């Protein structure tokens, strides 16, 4: 029997944790109809105002009827995002692609690109770094050895659904399967592939209960999918529930939204977020071209709210795998008050070979940065060990071993040094 929406709403609005949720209009999703979440909502006025020149040009061409209020609304951005490959190809001028059918043969990693992010791709070839990271490619159909749906085996580390407890003192809470833009190399592609993208209060409640009952958990990372695609009230429900747990010391939000839909970072949002300090934000950044005036505005708002930001970047072949690109990226990040935090080796999800670089490439990049820019700018290069081993940091060979009472070291110029370090 088909489930009635009213039944589901009733079921999921049962007030968890003794809280009155009557004022929270939690919208439920039963399947891939996530668009409805946003379609049924009026576009409220947005306090986000920045529209840069190139973005404005794209808007005039493809959304000439849109008002400033609409363009600057994150809901409008989601409502009008491109989720049809043929349409996207026409807009971006990828006319050489004749087989629009190939997506249906693939594992169907969803396509979604906001109009704002599409404007960054406009007028560029299909080989352009940002295009390659979000536009589907036939290479996704090529499966290679070592690739897995869930390469980090996160599913096996979930004591309750959508809560990963891999490290002793922290957990990863997967709050939604929805993203405003889907990255083609997504580690959690197995999750964003799920039909039911909005997990709902019941699922969150189980995670929150687990955290409450496990005093070892002092650090909670809210991720997904992308938690900043949740409406303010939903997000506040999560944050306030977690903040009410005495042993939860810090809360982190993992998101790509500030880079792909900066309009989401409204003053109203940051005002709400700052109530739940200490709060950190890990921002998924791919390339220096993502750092536009809009992103600068968004990050300034987050920083002004006292939220410490760190970046997370996946090392991607022919996208950001050069010292120059990475150096430009980390310098731009520091200017918008984001500390370069992690550089990840790309995880072997199915069809990801065209994105992956040899590990030596990552080491070469770190070597090319260390000593050539401030240490504050240099991210940790890590491999998330297959099968759930956790993050393993990789460093070029600065430590060369021992020679009696001396440690043998090599500096960033390759010069060797002996450091006196007696063992007795
Ligand atoms: S934003 Fe994150 S979760 Fe969403 S598709 Fe990109 S990598 Fe995956």
Boltz pocket constraint, residues with backbone or C-beta under 6 A from the ligand:
constraints:
  - pocket:
      binder: B
      contacts: [[A, 178], [A, 179], [A, 181], [A, 182], [A, 183], [A, 185], [A, 186], [A, 187], [A, 188], [A, 189], [A, 192], [A, 224], [A, 225], [A, 226], [A, 255], [A, 256], [A, 284]]
      max_distance: 6.0
